[in-house]
């Protein structure tokens, strides 16, 4: 088994001072000395090597970013393991949150599909004739606002183009389009999925 040589107290305090002053070589020395021990420690909590490397990287980034707070009395070993422990905890908690969130999304999608399937099954009547669906449409059209109804009838019943309807009613083609969209929304709100399917067969 490989043995790790600890830096003597005076030498370590000198390295800490160098790191505090922004010495990258001193920082790299600490990195090389403690990386393997940190990796071995994290293997007990994280399965993937990439996860471990990410946590160690974040730990050493924290060391560099907080170098100004180091003192000669700082026990670098304790400092690193305290930070790597907290980084690991945060990583695990974030991972648990992502898993729970993903599970919630999958559950929501599953429930949504189940509801859609149920709606489709329950909305199909035993039998319905074209004349019956046409009557339902006519009743719904009669309940539309006057301008909306006129545009819809000219478009879907008389087969006029938006431009022709605009000329006949003295409105712009865009207004015609908006009125047709409004009419279709009204019809969609009044029919279940199966009836709306039949409506599309009639008008589209």
KAQUI-V861505 format. One record per run of one state. SS is the DSSP state (H for helix, E for strand, L for the rest). FROM is the first residue (numbers start at 1). TO is the last residue. Records with the same first field share a line. If there is no record, write none. Layout:
# KAQUI-V861505
SS=FROM-TO ; FROM-TO
This chain:
# KAQUI-V861505
L=1-8 ; 21-23 ; 43-48 ; 66-66 ; 70-75 ; 124-129 ; 143-145 ; 158-161 ; 170-172 ; 191-192 ; 204-204
H=9-20 ; 24-42 ; 49-65 ; 67-69 ; 76-123 ; 130-142 ; 146-157 ; 162-169 ; 173-190 ; 193-203
